[in-house]
Amino acid sequence: MLFVRSVEKKYMIGFDLGNESAQMSYSIQASEPETLSLAEGREEYDIPTALLKKKAENIWIMGSEAIRAAAEDGGALVMELLDQALYENEVTVDGETSEPWVLLSLFINKCLSLLFEKIPKTQVGAMMITSKRMDPDMVAVMEKVQER
């Protein structure tokens, strides 16, 4: 699914979204894409599709950090965010119920914030989200995510 902001901007983002992990790549116009590594100098590309809400705080963390924090400090870990959204499973965290696509949107935005440490957000012209599953249900979820 392609989200276009402007053809005059420099960067294009590719976001490969899976139920267990995601990856992000970016390119400057027609150049070869570069995949974002989570660890400088290492090929650590997979971002676990998970969020954790810290205990008694309104702080969400994502990916490997969320899984590590769940093991160390506890908190409310939500995994498989894509399936949660596709199957419309309401998620209860700290006694509050959330729409699963809202959590998926939060995950995607947190991932993008990592990318925007490398490239200027104002120079992104388009973003393509890919997934193994691209059917009407997936398109509906991505449209909700885009609205958020």
HUHU-V292900 format. One record per helix or strand. SS is the DSSP state (A for helix, B for strand). FROM is the first residue (numbers start at 1). LEN is the number of residues. Records with the same first field share a line. If there is no record, write none. Layout:
SS->FROM-LEN + FROM-LEN
This chain:
B->2-3 + 11-7 + 21-8 + 34-2 + 47-2 + 50-4 + 60-3 + 76-4 + 91-3 + 96-3 + 124-7
A->63-10 + 81-6 + 100-16 + 121-3 + 136-12
